[in-house]
């Protein structure tokens, strides 16, 4: 407790003040949980039980008692699939120690994934591209080999199919044997628009 403002003009019930005059003469001290710390600081965990010096907490009188510095995001290690935010040294975690459950989105941003990348002509996105991550927020030209694979050549596909057929039956009398090259699209699930000589 602290004496009320203007206590010199407040009188007790008898010639001498006693315990029964506590509420007449005094006000309870404020607690730190009523104080607002500056942006780079946070209230102590036990702020609800820490008393300020007077009925109202003040920056000059109670800052050091009520507040402790917050950790900077530059001290936080972003997990896989996340990147540190720009100017992380100027950003703060919620408490004196950074915690992934609380500070992840404050300190980190999602890394770009390959699903948003546009592969150049002749290439296609890798399988499960959304689970492949780039080293920056947005995938860039340098990530082409990470995100893309060259499209298959249909001519090579047809040749491989013919080799497989020949390996099964190389007899000239066989009805499945043919000396003519396979033509694009003849029963094959792949098309090729250029000449076979390319």
C-alpha positions as CSV (number, residue, x, y, z in Angstrom):
1,X,0.0,0.0,0.0
2,X,1.0,3.7,-0.4
3,X,-0.4,6.8,1.2
4,X,-3.2,8.4,-0.7
5,X,-2.6,11.6,-2.5
6,X,-3.5,14.5,-0.2
7,X,-3.0,12.2,2.9
8,X,-2.2,15.3,5.0
9,X,-5.8,16.4,4.7
10,X,-7.3,13.0,5.5
11,X,-8.0,12.2,9.2
12,X,-8.1,8.9,11.0
13,X,-10.9,7.8,13.3
14,X,-9.0,8.4,16.5
15,X,-6.1,10.4,17.9
16,X,-3.7,7.9,16.4
17,X,-4.1,6.0,13.1
18,X,-4.4,2.3,13.4
19,X,-5.0,-0.8,11.2
20,X,-8.7,0.2,11.0
21,X,-7.6,3.3,9.0
22,X,-5.8,1.5,6.3
23,X,-8.4,2.0,3.6
24,X,-9.0,5.6,4.7
25,X,-5.3,6.6,4.4
26,X,-3.9,4.2,1.8
27,X,-4.4,2.9,-1.7
28,X,-3.1,-0.5,-2.9
29,X,0.1,-0.4,-5.0
30,X,-0.4,-1.0,-8.6
31,X,0.8,-4.3,-10.1
32,X,3.1,-4.6,-13.1
33,X,0.5,-6.3,-15.2
34,X,-1.2,-2.8,-15.4
35,X,2.0,-1.4,-17.0
36,X,2.7,-1.3,-20.8
37,X,6.3,-2.0,-21.6
38,X,8.0,-0.4,-24.6
39,X,7.9,-2.2,-27.9
40,X,11.3,-4.0,-27.5
41,X,10.3,-5.3,-24.0
42,X,7.8,-7.6,-22.5
43,X,6.2,-7.9,-19.0
44,X,7.9,-10.3,-16.6
45,X,6.1,-13.7,-16.4
46,X,5.1,-12.9,-12.8
47,X,4.0,-9.4,-13.5
48,X,0.6,-9.9,-11.8
49,X,2.4,-10.5,-8.5
50,X,5.0,-7.7,-8.8
51,X,4.2,-4.4,-7.2
52,X,5.0,-1.0,-8.6
53,X,6.4,1.8,-6.4
54,X,3.1,3.7,-6.2
55,X,-0.6,3.4,-7.0
56,X,0.2,3.8,-10.7
57,X,3.1,2.2,-12.5
58,X,5.4,4.6,-14.2
59,X,8.1,4.3,-16.8
60,X,10.6,6.1,-14.7
61,X,9.9,4.3,-11.5
62,X,8.8,0.8,-12.5
63,X,10.2,0.0,-16.0
64,X,13.2,-2.0,-14.7
65,X,11.0,-3.9,-12.2
66,X,8.2,-4.8,-14.6
67,X,9.8,-5.3,-18.0
68,X,12.5,-7.5,-19.6
69,X,13.9,-7.3,-23.1
70,X,12.4,-9.4,-25.9
71,X,14.7,-11.6,-28.0
72,X,15.3,-10.5,-31.6
73,X,14.3,-12.6,-34.6
74,X,17.9,-12.8,-35.7
75,X,18.4,-15.2,-32.8
76,X,15.6,-17.5,-34.2
77,X,16.4,-20.4,-36.5
78,X,13.6,-20.8,-39.1
79,X,12.7,-24.4,-39.7
80,X,12.8,-26.2,-43.1
81,X,10.4,-24.6,-45.7
82,X,10.7,-21.2,-44.0
83,X,13.1,-18.3,-44.5
84,X,14.1,-15.5,-42.1
85,X,12.1,-12.3,-42.7
86,X,13.9,-9.3,-44.1
87,X,15.5,-7.1,-41.4
88,X,15.1,-9.9,-38.8
89,X,17.5,-8.1,-36.5
90,X,14.8,-5.4,-36.2
91,X,12.0,-7.7,-35.4
92,X,11.2,-9.2,-31.9
93,X,10.0,-12.4,-30.5
94,X,7.2,-12.3,-27.9
95,X,9.5,-13.2,-25.0
96,X,13.1,-13.1,-23.9
97,X,13.6,-16.4,-25.7
98,X,12.2,-17.1,-29.1
99,X,9.9,-20.1,-29.3
100,X,8.8,-21.8,-32.6
101,X,5.2,-22.2,-31.4
102,X,4.8,-18.5,-30.8
103,X,7.3,-16.7,-33.0
104,X,7.5,-18.6,-36.2
105,X,5.3,-16.3,-38.3
106,X,6.6,-13.2,-36.6
107,X,10.2,-14.1,-37.6
108,X,9.9,-16.3,-40.7
109,X,8.1,-16.5,-44.0
110,X,7.2,-19.4,-46.2
111,X,9.9,-20.3,-48.8
112,X,8.6,-20.4,-52.4
113,X,7.7,-23.8,-53.7
114,X,8.1,-25.1,-57.2
115,X,4.3,-25.3,-57.9
116,X,4.4,-21.6,-58.8
117,X,7.4,-21.8,-61.1
118,X,7.0,-21.6,-64.9
119,X,9.3,-24.1,-66.6
120,X,10.8,-23.0,-69.9
121,X,9.9,-24.7,-73.2
122,X,10.8,-28.3,-73.3
123,X,10.6,-28.7,-69.5
124,X,7.9,-29.6,-67.1
125,X,7.5,-29.3,-63.3
126,X,8.9,-32.2,-61.2
127,X,6.5,-34.5,-59.5
128,X,5.1,-33.2,-56.2
129,X,6.4,-29.7,-57.1
130,X,4.5,-28.2,-54.2
131,X,6.8,-30.0,-51.8
132,X,10.0,-28.8,-53.4
133,X,11.2,-25.5,-51.9
134,X,13.4,-22.7,-53.3
135,X,15.9,-20.7,-51.2
136,X,13.9,-17.5,-51.5
137,X,10.3,-16.4,-51.1
138,X,9.7,-16.7,-54.8
139,X,11.3,-19.3,-57.1
140,X,13.6,-17.7,-59.7
141,X,15.4,-18.6,-62.9
142,X,18.2,-20.1,-60.9
143,X,15.8,-22.7,-59.5
144,X,15.0,-24.2,-62.9
145,X,17.0,-27.4,-62.3
146,X,15.4,-27.7,-58.9
147,X,11.8,-27.4,-60.1
148,X,11.9,-28.7,-63.6
149,X,12.9,-31.8,-65.6
150,X,13.2,-32.1,-69.4
151,X,10.2,-33.5,-71.1
152,X,10.6,-37.0,-72.6
153,X,11.2,-37.5,-76.3
154,X,8.4,-39.4,-78.0
155,X,10.8,-40.7,-80.7
156,X,12.9,-42.3,-78.0
157,X,9.8,-43.7,-76.5
158,X,8.8,-45.4,-79.8
159,X,12.3,-46.9,-80.3
160,X,12.2,-48.3,-76.8
161,X,8.8,-49.8,-77.4
162,X,10.1,-51.4,-80.6
163,X,13.1,-52.8,-78.9
164,X,10.9,-54.4,-76.2
165,X,8.8,-56.0,-78.9
166,X,11.8,-57.3,-80.7
167,X,13.2,-58.8,-77.5
168,X,10.1,-60.8,-77.1
169,X,10.0,-62.2,-80.6
170,X,12.7,-61.8,-83.3
171,X,11.3,-64.5,-85.6
172,X,10.7,-63.2,-89.2
173,X,7.6,-65.5,-89.4
174,X,6.1,-64.0,-86.4
175,X,3.0,-62.0,-87.0
176,X,4.2,-59.4,-84.5
177,X,7.5,-58.8,-86.3
178,X,7.7,-55.8,-88.6
179,X,10.7,-54.4,-90.6
180,X,9.0,-51.0,-91.0
181,X,9.7,-48.4,-88.3
182,X,6.9,-47.7,-85.9
183,X,4.9,-44.6,-86.7
184,X,4.1,-41.9,-84.1
185,X,0.7,-42.5,-82.5
186,X,0.3,-46.1,-83.6
187,X,-1.1,-47.6,-80.5
188,X,1.4,-45.7,-78.4
189,X,0.4,-43.3,-75.6
190,X,2.8,-40.7,-76.8
191,X,2.8,-38.3,-79.8
192,X,5.6,-36.8,-81.8
193,X,4.9,-34.0,-84.3
194,X,8.4,-33.8,-85.9
195,X,9.8,-36.2,-88.5
196,X,11.4,-39.4,-87.2
197,X,14.7,-38.3,-88.6
198,X,15.0,-35.4,-86.1
